[in-house]
Structure formats: C-alpha cells, structure tokens
Amino acid sequence: MNFIPLSIPNIGRQEWELVRECLETGWVSSVGSFVTKFEEEFAKKVGATGAVATSSGTAALHVALKMAGVEAGDEVVLPSLTFIAPANAVRYLGGWPTFIDVQEDSLQMDPSKLASFIEKDCIRVNGVLTNRHTQRRVVGVLPVHILGHPVNLDPIVSLAEEAGLFVVQDSTESLGSTYKGRMIGSEGVSCFSFNGNKLITTGGGGMITFQDKKLADRARYLTTTAKDDSVEFVHNEVGFNYRLTNVQAAMGVAQLGRLDEFLSRKKAIHHSYAEGLAELGTCAMVGESSWAQSAFWLNTMRLTDPNTDRKVLHKLLKDVSIETRPLWQPLHMSPAHEGSWFEDCKVSEVLYKQCLNLPSSTGMTDSDLGRVVSVVKGIVS
Ligand SMILES: *Cc1c(COP(=O)(O)O)cnc(C)c1O
C-alpha cells in the first residue's frame, strides 16, 4: 500500500535547472536576478502593481501589518477558523487579534459578523473605533482566504472603509483563486506563502502584493534591514532581515510557470472527490461559493452524521497509509491567544469538529484518488 500524503511539493526539471544556475554562478543569497524576476512575474500573474518577496508568509504578514500601522495594544479582526500565523503576526507588533465567526457554507470569514462587531461591540472614543469590552483601539481587518477559496471580500472592504479600518488579506492558501472574476492579489494588500505544502513552493518563502509602487518600495526597504546608505550602513529605522534568497526565488520562478498546470490538477482532484463521494448523504465536499473560483488548495470533507467521528475516520485512513488532517483548533479557543477578545464563534467550533482535509497533492495519481474515494466510502457507509 503506497503512502498518500496530504499535500506535498511537485518539483520538475525547470526547478532543477534554475536552482543549478544559482549554484553554478554563486548567486545563492538575497541578491540576484531571480528575486526581481520572481517578484515581477508574480505581480503580473496576480494582477498587482508591485510584489515584494519575503522569507516566509508569516514574515510577509508581519511587514504588511507594520506598514498598515498596527501598534502595541491595537486590535485587528480575524476569522477564528484559520491557521495561527496571521494572529501571531498581529502579536509580534504588540497588537491583539479579535476573532469573529465564519460562514457555514464557505468556511470563510463572515461579513455579517464583522458588521455586528463594529455596530454592537465597538464605540467611538474621541473619534477612534474602540472595542467597548477591552477599551482597545480597533485598527484593521485581516480576512484569510482559507483552503484555496476566497472570502466574500466586497462587503468586508466596504465595512472596513466605512469604519476607517485597513484591510490586509492573508492569501497564503489561495494563490490562483478568483473573487467575482478578480484575481486574489489584484486588489489592496495581499500576503502569500511558498511553504512546502502551499500551491507553489520555494521550500519556504512569501510575497506581499500592492497596488502602489511606493508601498512596494517601502516593503522592500523594511525587509532588507531598512538600509539608507549601503556604503556607510546608515539605517534610519529598525528593519527586518526577511528577504527571500536567490536560490528560493529561482525555484519560485519555475513553480510559478507551472501554476496553471497545478490549478487545473487541483480542480480535477476536487471534482473526483465531489463526484466519487456524492452518493454518501452523510458527508459532503466543501464546494465553491457563488462569488468564487477556488484554487482547491486542500479538499475539505464535512461529516454531518453525528455517528461519524472525524477523529475515527482520520485514524482509519492513517492505518491504510492515507494522510488526512482536520482544520485548525479555532483560535478563540487557542491557549496561545488567550486574552484576545472574541465574538461567539459557534460555527467555527462545529466545522472544526466535522471537517477533514483529504489528500490534495497535484502529483497524486488517478489511482491514488480512486483508492482514497473507495476507502472513505467503505468507512463512512
Ligand atoms: C501557510 C500559512 C501562513 C504562513 O505562511 P508561512 O510561509 O508558513 O510562514 C499564513 N497564514 C495561513 C492561513 C497559512 O496557511
């Protein structure tokens, strides 16, 4: 029985060749032509004006939030159901994540919960939006496009504009997806990740996209230690060493060239699961919302039958070498973020209990897919 992993890199010849070029020429570190090339091609691909490569998606979020003006004691609104990195990035700046619930169908941040938070839980203190429970200043919204699928962005952006909040998007799981036909990354400020299990990988890495070249220049400055004089080493502020290396960028250029291939394979994998598991009434694949074309980074199965425990299913699949993974412990329950304020996040809790992500690597074969479908069917029915 071959092992079927959840989501692993798909590395081809082009990656080898471009990385080899770096090694042979000695351009291996944070200076080199591939970094710029990767940034330019990435910006073009997602329809952004500028893109800045970073050492990780978390680093991208840290810098984007700093540029948005997050300061110690500020609150930023996040969905409870997400990987922990964006909440951590808020804390790196001394800020606090504030968690709201997600929508049951899309699994994404619920705009109506943002509206009710602003209306019912916030007041204006000297004109400043303030969480009346914590007395902390509320400065921004951080929607996270989870699992390859875009958040319903328009209502969130309007609410934020009305309330004077910034929006920074965490698009780390959703490169290549579109919202109402618009590419994720083509609006506002968006952060991406090239960790090993993401849509494209550089081993580790990230990107921030902007629609304003000046902002991109500022991000590049901050990620390269904020150096103002490269001869005398004069720094006018405290910067970061968050630059992607040329070797990683070379891999990124090659992977980006294969994004369309990956996206179409991801879509085919989704359709196989959706069709293969359709006749089981007690579980369903999470699909696309009306506004979305998903990148289907991970395929999520929802078990609505109270007699099917996702922990048991996970274990039974593991016993036959099929790797699956639940969603994340909702962050309003996370010990790491104790002290954060949250609204009732019941939907996140239910989804956390009921959902399991199925193997979704682009390199998985049709026979692997068939095996996952038949094993899942056998267990669930
Ligand atoms: C992967 C991920 C990140 C962080 O990316 P790294 O490159 O691993 O630092 C941030 N947010 C979400 C939602 C992610 O899934």
The ligand as an ORCA input file, in Angstrom:
! r2SCAN-3c Opt
* xyz 0 1
  C       0.821     28.878      5.491
  C       0.060     29.993      6.101
  C       0.679     31.154      6.571
  C       2.143     31.328      6.789
  O       2.976     31.014      5.812
  P       4.480     30.525      6.137
  O       5.119     30.713      4.813
  O       4.397     29.108      6.573
  O       5.034     31.437      7.172
  C      -0.110     32.195      6.997
  N      -1.440     32.101      7.012
  C      -2.076     30.987      6.624
  C      -3.559     30.964      6.656
  C      -1.346     29.887      6.165
  O      -1.987     28.768      5.803
*
